[in-house]
Amino acid sequence: MKKEALGSGNKNPNFIGSWTIEPIMICEDLISYFELNIAKQKSGVLSGGLNLDKKDSIDITIHPKDIVQPGNEAFKAYFDQLFQCFKNYVEEWTFLEKISEKLEIGSFNLQRYKTGQHFKEIHTERSSLETLHRVFAFMTYLNDVQEGGSTYFSHYDLEIKPRKGLTLIWPAEWTHAHRGNILKKGTKYIITGWINFC
């Protein structure tokens, strides 16, 4: 895990942590898992159901209890790295020490976007009573993207270009509204989910 600096945008601080996970081969293992598990792939859904006008992707949803199942070793390796990133995030924002013991990873998604697809709507990860338990969102880009496919945080005018292994953690609140810009060329893979109150 290596700490990374993001572009400055128009506000500072923006409370978006960024790192590159290591070994980078974890990303390749997660992409392989996605492509080998065709039966688990579904059109990306939102909390309100399928809406391709807002989110256009193919997802595999994984539940925490499934991480220990045979064939899912790549997830354990990934979450070992994500935990190191989150630990570093808490060290930077020490107030979080008071609540970090009460947090856990919830269900999460492996996602694939092809040319022309993206998460079109500016959205937040905590927007209703149904998502009130979310404290942070996390995301790791699993591959380099040829053109487009950036993540745009609108309040900070901050655009983040996908790069293999780049991992982000940010508050799930409205303060971090964002969207995925259209993928203009190639394929984009990510793993994304939430850190929740237990």
C-alpha positions as CSV (number, residue, x, y, z in Angstrom):
1,M,0.0,0.0,0.0
2,K,1.5,3.3,-1.1
3,K,-0.1,6.7,-0.3
4,E,-1.0,8.8,-3.4
5,A,-1.7,12.5,-4.0
6,L,-4.8,13.4,-5.9
7,G,-5.3,16.6,-8.0
8,S,-6.2,19.6,-5.8
9,G,-9.6,20.4,-7.3
10,N,-11.1,23.6,-5.9
11,K,-11.3,22.8,-2.2
12,N,-8.9,21.5,0.4
13,P,-9.1,19.2,2.3
14,N,-11.6,17.0,0.5
15,F,-11.3,14.0,2.8
16,I,-10.7,11.6,-0.1
17,G,-7.9,9.2,0.8
18,S,-5.9,7.7,-2.0
19,W,-3.4,4.8,-2.1
20,T,-2.1,2.2,-4.6
21,I,-2.6,-1.3,-3.3
22,E,0.2,-3.9,-3.5
23,P,0.9,-6.4,-5.0
24,I,-0.8,-5.0,-8.1
25,M,-1.6,-8.6,-9.2
26,I,-4.6,-8.5,-6.8
27,C,-6.3,-6.4,-9.4
28,E,-5.7,-9.0,-12.1
29,D,-7.1,-11.8,-9.8
30,L,-10.3,-9.8,-9.2
31,I,-10.8,-9.2,-12.9
32,S,-10.3,-12.9,-13.6
33,Y,-12.9,-13.7,-10.9
34,F,-15.3,-11.4,-12.6
35,E,-14.8,-12.8,-16.1
36,L,-14.9,-16.5,-14.9
37,N,-18.2,-16.0,-13.0
38,I,-20.6,-15.1,-15.8
39,A,-23.6,-16.6,-14.0
40,K,-23.2,-14.1,-11.2
41,Q,-23.1,-11.1,-13.5
42,K,-26.1,-8.8,-13.5
43,S,-27.0,-5.4,-14.9
44,G,-26.0,-2.9,-12.3
45,V,-28.8,-1.9,-9.9
46,L,-29.4,0.9,-7.6
47,S,-31.2,0.8,-4.2
48,G,-34.4,1.6,-6.1
49,G,-33.8,-1.2,-8.7
50,L,-32.5,-1.4,-12.2
51,N,-32.3,2.0,-13.9
52,L,-29.9,2.1,-16.9
53,D,-30.6,5.9,-17.4
54,K,-28.7,6.4,-14.1
55,K,-26.3,3.5,-13.9
56,D,-25.1,1.4,-16.8
57,S,-22.8,-1.4,-15.8
58,I,-22.5,-5.1,-15.2
59,D,-22.0,-6.1,-11.5
60,I,-21.3,-9.1,-9.3
61,T,-22.4,-8.5,-5.7
62,I,-20.4,-10.3,-3.0
63,H,-21.5,-10.6,0.6
64,P,-18.9,-10.6,3.4
65,K,-19.7,-14.2,4.5
66,D,-18.7,-15.3,0.9
67,I,-15.2,-14.1,1.2
68,V,-14.0,-17.2,3.0
69,Q,-15.5,-19.6,0.4
70,P,-13.1,-21.6,-1.7
71,G,-12.2,-19.7,-4.9
72,N,-12.6,-16.3,-3.3
73,E,-9.1,-15.9,-2.0
74,A,-8.6,-12.8,-4.1
75,F,-11.1,-11.0,-1.9
76,K,-9.2,-11.7,1.3
77,A,-6.0,-10.4,-0.3
78,Y,-7.8,-7.3,-1.4
79,F,-9.4,-6.6,2.0
80,D,-6.1,-7.1,3.8
81,Q,-4.8,-4.2,1.6
82,L,-8.0,-2.1,2.0
83,F,-7.7,-2.4,5.8
84,Q,-4.2,-1.0,5.6
85,C,-5.5,1.9,3.6
86,F,-8.3,2.5,6.1
87,K,-5.9,2.3,9.0
88,N,-3.8,5.0,7.3
89,Y,-7.0,7.1,6.8
90,V,-7.8,6.9,10.5
91,E,-4.2,7.9,11.4
92,E,-4.7,11.0,9.3
93,W,-8.1,11.9,10.8
94,T,-7.6,10.8,14.4
95,F,-11.2,11.7,15.4
96,L,-12.2,8.5,13.6
97,E,-10.4,6.4,16.2
98,K,-13.5,6.9,18.4
99,I,-15.8,5.1,15.9
100,S,-13.5,2.9,13.8
101,E,-14.0,-0.1,16.1
102,K,-17.8,0.0,15.4
103,L,-17.4,-0.3,11.6
104,E,-17.4,-3.2,9.2
105,I,-17.4,-4.0,5.5
106,G,-20.9,-4.6,4.0
107,S,-21.8,-6.2,0.7
108,F,-19.7,-4.9,-2.2
109,N,-19.6,-5.0,-6.0
110,L,-17.2,-6.0,-8.7
111,Q,-18.2,-3.9,-11.7
112,R,-17.4,-3.8,-15.4
113,Y,-18.1,-0.8,-17.7
114,K,-17.6,-1.1,-21.5
115,T,-17.3,1.7,-24.0
116,G,-20.3,4.1,-23.7
117,Q,-21.2,3.0,-20.2
118,H,-20.9,4.9,-16.9
119,F,-22.7,5.8,-13.7
120,K,-24.5,8.8,-15.2
121,E,-26.1,10.5,-12.3
122,I,-24.4,12.7,-9.7
123,H,-25.2,10.7,-6.5
124,T,-24.2,10.2,-2.9
125,E,-23.7,6.9,-1.1
126,R,-25.9,7.8,1.8
127,S,-29.2,9.2,0.6
128,S,-32.0,7.6,2.5
129,L,-33.0,5.7,5.6
130,E,-32.1,2.5,3.7
131,T,-28.4,3.7,3.3
132,L,-28.1,5.5,6.6
133,H,-25.7,2.9,8.0
134,R,-23.0,3.8,5.4
135,V,-20.1,5.8,6.8
136,F,-17.5,5.6,4.0
137,A,-17.4,4.4,0.5
138,F,-14.3,2.7,-1.0
139,M,-13.3,2.0,-4.6
140,T,-10.3,0.5,-6.3
141,Y,-9.7,0.8,-10.1
142,L,-8.6,-2.7,-11.3
143,N,-7.2,-1.6,-14.6
144,D,-5.8,1.4,-16.5
145,V,-8.4,2.9,-18.7
146,Q,-7.7,4.0,-22.3
147,E,-10.0,7.1,-22.5
148,G,-12.7,8.5,-20.3
149,G,-14.2,6.6,-17.3
150,S,-12.9,9.1,-14.7
151,T,-14.7,9.7,-11.4
152,Y,-15.9,13.3,-10.8
153,F,-16.5,14.7,-7.4
154,S,-18.7,17.7,-8.2
155,H,-18.4,19.8,-5.0
156,Y,-14.6,19.7,-5.3
157,D,-14.4,20.0,-9.1
158,L,-12.1,16.9,-8.8
159,E,-11.7,14.4,-11.6
160,I,-9.8,11.2,-10.9
161,K,-8.5,9.2,-13.8
162,P,-8.7,5.4,-13.3
163,R,-5.3,3.8,-12.7
164,K,-4.7,0.1,-11.9
165,G,-4.6,-0.3,-8.1
166,L,-5.6,3.2,-7.2
167,T,-7.8,3.0,-4.2
168,L,-10.1,5.7,-2.8
169,I,-11.9,6.0,0.5
170,W,-14.3,8.9,1.1
171,P,-17.2,9.9,3.4
172,A,-20.5,8.5,2.2
173,E,-22.4,11.8,2.8
174,W,-23.8,14.4,0.3
175,T,-20.6,16.3,0.6
176,H,-19.0,13.8,-1.7
177,A,-21.5,13.7,-4.5
178,H,-19.9,12.1,-7.6
179,R,-20.5,10.4,-10.9
180,G,-18.6,8.2,-13.3
181,N,-17.8,9.9,-16.5
182,I,-18.5,8.1,-19.8
183,L,-16.0,5.5,-20.8
184,K,-14.9,6.5,-24.3
185,K,-12.6,3.6,-25.1
186,G,-11.8,0.2,-23.7
187,T,-13.1,-1.5,-20.5
188,K,-13.1,-0.3,-16.9
189,Y,-13.2,-2.7,-13.9
190,I,-13.6,-1.6,-10.3
191,I,-14.4,-3.0,-6.9
192,T,-16.5,-0.8,-4.7
193,G,-18.5,-0.9,-1.6
194,W,-19.1,0.6,1.8
195,I,-17.8,0.7,5.3
196,N,-20.8,0.6,7.6
197,F,-21.8,0.9,11.2
198,C,-22.1,-2.6,12.7
